């Protein structure tokens, strides 16, 4: 069967008209079935009995007919609708429906309407295969169905209008600016459509002079007349595509507009839809109320209603989360099958440690310690995340875990991200543990070679029970005799590989990771699916920190108040942002400000400076001066964000606060009021964007770390939060939204864990590996 292009185009126009008329069989005289029998008897079977069908049945019959026409269409040249760019011709498209699943893995340059040049543009959007193309999903849909009368348009509307093209003109008010203006008229008024520096549009419009066009775009009033800037448009007598329907909004890249991308997807989905296979077991799909995958793809790209779009998105998001959680379930199962030395001591021996503390544990600390005890004596390796806000007492819980491990006969190691933090842990914990018979050592890079060599020898000989250190613990020449517990502090500052390097220095070691950055509950299950989680959700004492967002013109007043408070005995921080791209500039700004503040606002006060470029010995000296109250004010970059503990510090000024993330601001604020004393925090900022204003309002109004983290997630999204972008989580999920899809994530997790329990070697493991591959290790921290 071979049809001419003219015949195919004639039938398509009739189908488009029938659709606009609401499937009433009124597109041609004598009815559609008779028309088709005269034109192409071989296709008449697709709409047999058309006049007796319901509108829904007619719609489905015409969809089937359109697919048959598509397979008959000549594929030697790109579809005329997508040929507006001077790109290379695509390869010949498949002449029949593609049913082989492997075809989806082919490079996208073999897709219909693509070719080498477009393939390069698609690669910028992360589209490399035909499957990637079909899974390039719209970010949202715009409802362009309602047609507005021109006379009823208001400034600020986004609207669809239909009118007759009355005039087209071009003006050039200045060099480099060409304005194309078209007059569109309906029975209520005239609209001017305007395009800037798009000369090719003129010829396209002039071909439709005097005809009715449909346009969609933003409306503004210019000289009392309604105007649309750069609207999308199409002839009214053609099938609705960019207007008069629900229109999916796709990402675009230079040389490849969202409209062109949509047309390419439409062509290829019709060809490759039969090759799309359902991954989810039928019983899971039914239990969760999900669509078959091929149907979900069709409805997300071509939705008839917003509800249909959301149902399709939900189906594809669930599949994505389900496959990811297959990997998490496998990891958890592997951990449960591994054995580890049981670490337990008599309760009275632990009581000796607790009684040596100068304070009583909070209920949250007691709960976390019980959970850790159960893990350590389970016979399986502990893998636990200890999460809590600044000042919630994670370090003491970790020290208790180390005490249990050491008294049970193994060595423990604590790795911190900075030397300042490692030294601080040692200064606080060694006096507590050594009187109880725990031999501790500090191993950091700034020690002399002979000191490091001596400590390494003692570790290897088993003479050190607990080693506190930095990355220096990871070097090959650090060998433990019987490492049994690893504690990672501020875990998101270490990669998976670094953590594994430390774990491998023992055999089936127990692992406890700590985070002072509260993680929104909405992403905890994804980021830390292989961990059991303990949350310290209460502080040893309530903090009384009042936070103010102050404009830059009030800076002098702030510094005057700081000076008054310091003269009464308080200590203060003044913090400047440190951004990698302009590090030299930032350090210079902090250094200059320190000198300027000494001369002006803080004249007569003792002012210190701290930044990351200082040598470790100099940093340690500055911090010692601050702790001994030999400094009144510390001017610093954001190096103080993590782990700086100066009990008497009660004032903080954060300069250019709009340059910090919300969680980072909260971490900085956690450096003051650490003994429960009244404290003041000033965020000096001129926020020009809505996002910055939301961030600063939240910082001013919220004090709970988990509330802060949830708001940060809403403002910035998961990509940046906690450095998630560097772990790959932002690119791991193409459909799922970690804010709105929490219930879906939980359901996917339960289904995945249930499946792996019942069928530990399910074929879906291969699909998990193919889909996520190396990303899994990165995304799960």
N, C-alpha and C positions, 0 to 999 in steps of 0.2 A: 504494500500500500504506500503510495507516494502522493502527497498533496502539494500543490503550489503554495508559495508564500502568500499570494493574493487570497486564495481560498481560506487558508488558516487565519489570516488577518480579518477577513469578512466574518467568519464564524466567531472569532474573539469579540468583535464589536457587537455582534448580536447578543452574545452571552453577557457582555458588560451592560448593555441596555436592559436586558431581562433582569439583571440583578438590581439595577437602579429602580425598576418598576415593581420591585417587591415580589419577584417570582410569580407573576400573575398570568404567564403565558401570553403576553401582549406585545412582545418585542417585534414580531413579524406577523403579517397577515396569514391566516391559515394555521397558525400555531408553530411552535419551535420544532416539534417532531417532524412535521411535514417539510419544513424548510431544510432540516438536516438530511432527510431522505432524498431530497432533490439535489442537494449540494454534494454530500458524501455518504452514500448508502452504507458504506462500510463502518461508519461511526454511529449510525442511527440507533444501534442496540444500546448505546450508553444512556439514551433518554427514552427508551421504549415506555409507552404508557404515560408520558410526561403530563398530558392534560388532566389525567385522573389522580395525579400525585398531590400530596399536601405540599405547602411551601417549603417545609424543612426537607422533604424528600427530593423536591426539585433542586434545592440548593446543593444537596449531596450529589445528585446526578450530574449537575453542571460542573462540580468540582472534578468528578471523575472524567468528564469530557475534556475539561481543560488539560488534565494530565496527559490524556491521550493525544491531544493536539501538540502539547509540548514535546512529546517524544517523536512527533512527526516533523517538528520544525527543523529547518535547516540550521546546522550548528557550525557552519564554516566561518561565519562572522559573528561578532558580538551582538547581542540584543540591542536594537536601536536606542532603547531607552537608556542604556548604560554607556553609550559611545560618545558622550560629550567631551571626554578628555582624549587628547591625541596619544593614546597608548597603543602598545603592540597588540596585534590580534591574538585572541586566546586560542589554545589548541582545540581540536574538535572535541565536542562534549560527547558523553555516552549517548548512543542512539536509542537506548532503552532504559527502563527502570533498572537501577543498580540494586541488587539484593545481597551481594557478598559483603559481609561485615568488614573484610580486610580493605575494601575500597575506601573506607573512611580514613584509613591510615595514609592514603596517598598524599603526596605533597600538594599544597593548595594551587600551585601553578597549573595542575591538571584539571582544576575545577572549571566548570562552564563560566565563561565571561571573565577569566582571570589572566592567565599568561604570565610571562616572566616579570614584566614591569609592575603589574599590579601585585604580584606575589611579594615583591620587595616592599611595597607600601603596606600590604597586609601584615608582613612580618613585624612592622613597627607596632602593630596592635597585638602582637603575640600570637598571630594566626599563621601556623606553618603547615597544617594538614587540613584536609577537607572536614575532618571531625572538629577541629578548632573553629573552622568557619561556621559550622552549624551551631556550635556552642558559643559563638560570639553573640551574647544576648543583650537585648536592649536594657539600658539603665532604668528606663521608665517608659510609660506610654503617655501621649498627649491626646486628649479628647478634642478632636477637631470636627466632630459630627454636626454640631449645631451651626446653621448658617445664619449670620446676623445681617440685618439690613444696614446699608451704609449710613443712612440718616440717624440710626440709633447708636452708632459707635461712640465710645467715650475714651478720653485720653487714658492710657495705661492698660487698655484691654489687649488681650491676645485673642484674635477672632478669625473665623472663616467667613469670607464674603464671596458672593457670586455676582458678576456684572459683565457688561459688554465692554470690550476694549475699544475706546473711542480715539485715542491719540497716543503717539509715542514720540518723545523728543529727547535730545541730548544737549546738555550745556557743559561748559568747561570754565568754571569761575576762576580757576587759577591753575598754574602748571602742576601736573601731577594729580589733579582731581577732575574726574569726569563723572557727571551725574546723569543717569538715565531716568527719565520720568515718564510714567504711563498713567493715562486717565481711564478709570474704570467707573462705569455708571450702572446703577440699578434704578428702580422706580422711586427711590427715596433720596437720591443724591449722587455725588461724585466723590470718589476716593482717588488720591494720587499715590501710586506705588513707586518707590524710589530705590534705585540700585547704584552703588558707588563703585567706580572703577571695574565694571563688569561689562565691557563693550559687546561681548558675544550675546548678551541677553537681548539686545535690540533686534537682531535678525530673527531670533526665535519668536519674539513677540509680534513682529511685523507680519510673520506668516499667519498669525491669528487675528489680524486687524478686523474689527467689526464683529468678532465672535465672542461668545460668552466664556469667561475664564473664572476659575475658582482660585482664590488666594488665601493664604494664612500667614499671619505675622503680628508683630506688636503695633499697636495703634497710638499715634500721637496727633495732637492738633497743631497745625502749622498755618499761621495767617487765617485762622478760623476754619480751615478745611481739614478733614481727616486725612492722615497720611500713614503709609506703612513703609518701613525701611527694610530692604532686602527680604521681601516675603517670598515664600515658596509658592509656586503656582502651577496650574495644569488646566488644559481645556476641559470645559464642563462635560463635553460629550464623550470623554474617555473614562475608562475605569478609575474610580477614586483610588489615589495612591498616596499623595502627600497632603490631601485635604479631604473633608467630608467623611472622615472615618477615624477610628482609633489608630494613631500613628506611633509605632515604636521608635524610640530615640536611641540611636547607636553612637558609639564613640567614632570620631573622625580623625583623620590625619591629613596633612597637606598632600593634595593630589588625589585624595580619595574621600569624597564627601559621605556623610551618613546615608544620604539617599542612594548613592551608587552602591554602597555596601549593602544596603537593604535589598536592592534589586539582585545583586549577586547571590545573597543568601536565599532569596525567594526561588531563583532558578535552580539552585543546587539542592535545596531541601526537597523540591518536587522530584528530583532525580534520585536522591540518596535516601529518602525517608524509609523505603523498604529495607535498607541495610541496617537501620537503627535497631538495636536489640535491647530488650529489657534486662537490666542487671539485677533489679530487686526481685527477690522471690515473690511469687504471686500472693502468698498469704500475708507478707509484710505490706505489700502495696495495698491490699484490701483492708488490712487492719488500720493503716494510717490514712486511708481515704485518698490515695494518690492515683494519678493518671498513668497509663502506659507511656513509656518514654517518648516514642515517636509522636504520640498525640500531644504530649506536653511541649515538645519542640515546636510543633505546628502552632499551638495556641499561644505560646509566648511570643512568637514572631508575628502571628496574624490573629490577634485576639478579636473576638466579636464584642466582648464586654470587659470592663475592668476586673470583674470577678473571675472570668476565664483566664485572664493574664496572671492574676495572683495564684490561682490554683496550679497553673503550669509552672510558675516560678517556685512555688512551694515544693512541687514534685521534684524538680531538678536540684533544688537546694538540699532536700532530704537525701537524695542519692549521693550527693557530694559529701555531706556530713557522715552518712552511713559508711561510705567507703573509707573515709579517714578514721572513723572510730573502729573499723575492722583492724586497722594497724595498731590502734591504742589497745584494743582487746587482746591482740596477739602478744604485744609487749607485756601487758599485765599477766597473761597466761604464762609466758616464759619466765617472768620473775617468780611467779608462784610455784613453778616447777623446779626452780633452783633452790639449793639448800645453802644455809649459812650457819655459822656457829651461833648457838644460843647464848645470848649475853644476859645474865640475870644475877642479881646479888640479893642477899637478905634485906628485908624491908628496914630492919634497924640500922643497917650499914648506910642505906640511902638517907635515913633520917639524920644521921650524923652530918651529912652534907647540908641538908635543909636547915638544920639548927645552927650551922656555921654562918648562914646568910644573915646579913644585918637587917633583913626585912622578911615579911611573910609573903609567900607566893599568892598571886591573885587566883581567883577560881579558874580563869581561862588558862593560866600557866599550869595549874594543877591538872586540869583536863588534858592539856597537850602533853604533859609529862607522862600521864597514865597511858596515853595512846602510843607514845614512843616506847615505853616499857613493854607494852604488849608486842610491838613490832620486834624489838630486840630479842625477846625470848621465844618468838614464833618458830624459829628454825628456818625462816626464809629471809632473804636480804630486805632490810628496811629500805623503802624509797618514799620519803615523806617530805612534804613542803610545810615549813613552819612560817606562817604568814601573819604579819601584824603591823600596826601603825607604828610610827616613830615613838619610841619610849614605852612600848608595850611589854618589854622584857624578854625578847627572844634569846638574847645572849645567855641569860641565866639558865633558860631551859636547855640550850645547847650544852652548857657547862655540866648540867646534871646528866645529860645523855653521855657526855664524855667520861664523867666520873663513874657511871655504871659500867661503861665499856672497859675502862682501865682496871677497875676492881674485878671485872670478870675475866681479866687476863689478856687483853689485846691493847694495841696502840690506837690512838686517835689523832686525827689531823684536822685543823681548821684552816681553810684558805679564804683570805680576804682580798678585795680588789686593789687596795692601796696600802702602802707602808704605814701611813698615819693610822688607818683603821686597824691594821694588824698590831701595831705597837699599843694602841689603845686597848684592844682585847687583852693583850698580854699584861698590861699594867693593872687591869681590873681583875683578871681571872687568876693570874699566878699567885697573888697573895691569898686568894681564897682556897686554891686547890693544893698548893704545896704543903701547907700545914696538915692536910688530910692524906699526905703520902703520895700525891700525884706529881711526878717529875715533869716539868714543862720546859720548853725551849721556844725561842723566837727565831725563825729563819727567814731573813729578808735580804734583798739584793744589796743593800748598802753596807752590810757587814763586811769586814775585811776577809780576804780569801782564807786566811788561817782560821778566823772565827767560824766561817761557814764549813770549812773542812772538819774542824773539831766537832761541830754539831752533827754533821752528816755521819761521822764515825759513831757517835753515841746513839743516833737513831738506828743505824744498821745493826748495832750491837744489842738493841733492845733496852738501852739504858734510859731512853726518853719515853715517857708515857703519852704525853700530848704535845704535838708540835703545832705552833701557831705561825702562819706564814702567808706569803703572797705567791705569785707565779714561780718564785724560787723553789717551791715544793715540787714543781713539775719536771725539773731537770733530771736527766737520766742518772746522774750520780747520787740522787737522793733515793735510798733504798730502805725500806722498813723491814723489820724482822717479823712482825705479826700485826700488820695494819688491819683493824677490824671495823673502824668507824671513820667516815669522812663527813665533815661539816663544811658546806659551801655558804659563805656569807655574801649577801647581795648577788644572788645567783645569776640574775639577768646580765651581769657584767662579764660573765664567763660563757664561752660557747660549749656546745655538747662535747667537742673533742677535748677541750681542756679538762672538763669534768671527768671524762673517761680516762684521761691520762693519769689522774690522781687515783681513781678507783682501781686501775690496773696495777697499782703498786701493792695491792693486797689481793686476797682471793675471796670472791663473793662478799665484798664488804657491805656494811650497812651505810646508807647515805641519808643525810639530813641536809636539806637546802633551806636557807632562810631568805626572806625578802621583806625589807622595810618599806617597799613600794606596794601599797595595797593594790591588789589586782581585782578588777571588777568581776563579780561572780559570773557575769555573762560570758567571760572568756576563760575562766579558770579550768573548766572541764576540757576545753580544747588544748590550751597551752600545757596543762599539767595532767593530762589524762592518765599518764602512767604513775602518777604520784597519789599517795594518800595525803589528805590535806588537814592540817591543824591550823585553826585561826585563833589568834589572840585578839579578842574583840573587846577587851577592857584595859584601861590603863591603871597602873599602881596608884595614881592620884590624878584628880582632874586637872587639866591644864587651863590656866586663865590667860589666854593669849587673845588680845584684841587686835584685829587687823583692819587697816585703813588703806583704801585706794586713793592716792593723792596725785593731783595734776602737777606737772613740772614747775608751774609758776608758784607752787607752794613749798618748793624745796627748802628755801631758807628758813621757813617756819619749822619745818620738820627737823632740820639740823640744830636749830635753837633749842627745841624741846629735847633732842637727844643729848645735847651738851648739859642741860639742866639735870636730866636723869643720871648721867654719868657722874656729875659732881656730887650726886647723892649716894654714889657707890655702885651704880649699875655698870655693866659692861655691854658693849654694842658691836654689832657687825654691820659693815656697809658692803654690799655685794654687787658686783658688776657681772654682766653676762659674759660668757666665753663661748664664742662660736668658731668652730674649726676653721672655716674659710677665712676668717679675719682675726686669727688668734693674735698675731703680732699687734694689730691695731687695738684689740681688746686689752692686752696686757699693758700696752702703753697708756691706754685710758685709765686703767686701774692705778698704775704707778703715778701718773700725773695727778689723779684725783687725790691720792694719798698725800702727795706733797702740797697740793692746793688746800686740802682740808686742814692740814697741820697749820698752814699760814693763816687761814680764815676762820671757818666755823668752829674748828676744834683746837684753836690756839691755846696752848698751855696744857693740852691733854696728851697722853702717851699713845701714839698711833702706830700700829704695825701694818705690814703688808704680807699677803700670802697669795702665791699663784703657782700653777703647775710646773713652770719652768725652773723653779728653785730646786736646789739640791736637797735631797732628803734630810740631810743633817740640819740644813737651814730651816726647812719646814718644821722639823721636830723642835728646834730651838724656839721658833715663834710660838708654837702651840704651848710649849712649856711656860713661856712668859705670860701667855694669856691665862693659862690655868692658875699660875701663881699670882695673878692679878697685878703683874708688872706692866700690863698694857690695858688701856681703857677702851680703845676702839681698834678693831681689826678690819682693814680694808682688804677685800678678797675677791677673787673670781669665784665661780660656782664650784670650785674644788671643795668647798666646805659642805656641799650638798649631802654627802654620805659620811656618817660615822663620827663627825667631830662632836666631842662631848665636853663642853665647858659649863659646869653646873651653874655658875653665877651669871651667865650671859642672859640678858632679859630684853634686849632691844635689837631689832633688825631693820635695816633700811635696804630695800632691794631696788637698785637703780635700773631704769629701762625694763621694768617688769614685764612689759608686753613681749619681750624677746624670750621669755621663759615659758615652758609648758606648764600646765596647771599642776600636774603631779610633782614636777620639779619645784615649783613655788612652795608646795606643801612640804616637800622634803626640807627645803631651806628653812621654812618657818619652824620645823621640828628641832632646829638647833638651839632655840631659846626656850626659856621657861621649863627647863628639864628637871627642876626640883619642885615644880608645882607653883613657883612664885608668879606674881602678876608680871605679864610681859606684853610688849608692844611691837607690832610689825607694820611697817609702812611700805607699800608698793607704790613707787613713784613711776608714773607712766602716762603717756598720751596715746591712747589706743585709737587707731584710725580705722580699723576693720571691725566688723560685727563680731567676728570670731574672737579677736583680742578682747573686746568689751565683755563678751560672755565669759571668757576665761577669768578676767579680773573680777567681775561681779561674783562669780562662783568662789574665787579665792577669798574675797572679802566676807562672803556670807556663810560659807561652809567650813566646818572644822574637822568633821569626821573623815578619816582617810579613805574609807570605802565609798562614801558619798562623793568625795572629790574624784576618785578614780572613775566612778560611773559617769560623772559629768564630763570628765576628760575624754572618755570613750565616745560620748555623744558628740562632743565638739570636734575632736580630731579624727575619730575613727580608729579601728584597731591597728592600722598600718604603722602609725608612729608610736603608739602607746608602748611603753616599756622596751623601746627598741625592737618592737615586733617586726618592723620592716626588715631589719637586718637578719632576722631569723626566717624570713620568707613567708610569714603567715599572711601578709597582705596580698601575695600573689598565689597562695595555695588555693584559695576558694574563689571561683569565678562567679558563683551564683549566691551562695549563702552570705547573709549579713549577720555578723556576730552580735549586733545590737538587737535586731528585731527577731532573730531566729533562735533565741534561747530555748523556748519550748521544743522547737524542732530538733535542736541539738541534743537535748536530753532524750527525746524519743529515739533519735537515731543511735545514740549511745546504748540505750537499753536493748534495742533490736540487734545491734552489732554484737554486744556482749552475749546475748542469748544465742545468736547464731553460732558464734565461735565455741561456746560451751557445748552446743549440740553437734556441731560439725566443724571440728578444729582444722580440717584440711579443705574447707570449702574452696571451689574454683574462684570465688570472688577475691581470694588472696592475690591471685595473679593480676586481677584488674586493679586492686589497690596498689600493687607494686608498679604497674604500668602508669597509673594516673598520677601517683604522688612521688614515687621513686625516692630520690635523695631529699626531696622537700620535706618528707615526713620527719627526718631526724632534725632538720632545722626548725620546722614549725613547732615542734613539741619542746623547744628550748634545748 
